[in-house]
């Protein structure tokens, strides 16, 4: 009874935070709402006895990815007015994409004959020596080894693309010239000036 009550509480907080992500006008508030989504999702995974996934979600997404999001949002000079104009122009494309995703999710649930979860039954009790980390690693590196490697390659491509975007030349910004910095001489950086000593009266 207590687990069901906690599930509904965390589920309600998760839905409210998800609505805050897409409805907040300030991108910093949207990122903080996404942090709340991750934390409540981790709490729900704890209720499902998936401790490893909950800890990884908090450490990786909240501790690293969201810090990167906040750094990008707060440190880069983002023209919000220009972004809003582009959003209104391509809003129809976003609605079509959202509709396609909803249709796919409903189609998968319909084809499987429901979610396949009996909410009336509790979780199957496990042995005290059971480790969900071991089971997750065994499945990930045997049955899903190739999709795991493919996801790693996609993340590598995304990192290279992000670095490439930051290295592009833009007007009005000072660019770093590595070759000039390496080729600099000591005489160009330091000049020793000899001055006569002054006598105190």
ABEGO torsion letter per residue (X at the ends): XAAAAAAAAAAAAAAAAAAAAAABABAAAAAAAAAAAAAAAAAAAAAAGBAAAAAAAAAAAAAAAAAAAAAAAAABBBBAAAAAAAAAAAAAAAAAAAAAAAAAAAAAAAAAGEAGBBAABBBBBBBAABBAAAAAAAAAAAAAAAAAAAAAAAAAAAAAAAAAAAABBBBGBBBBBAAAAAABBAAAABBBBBBBBBBBX
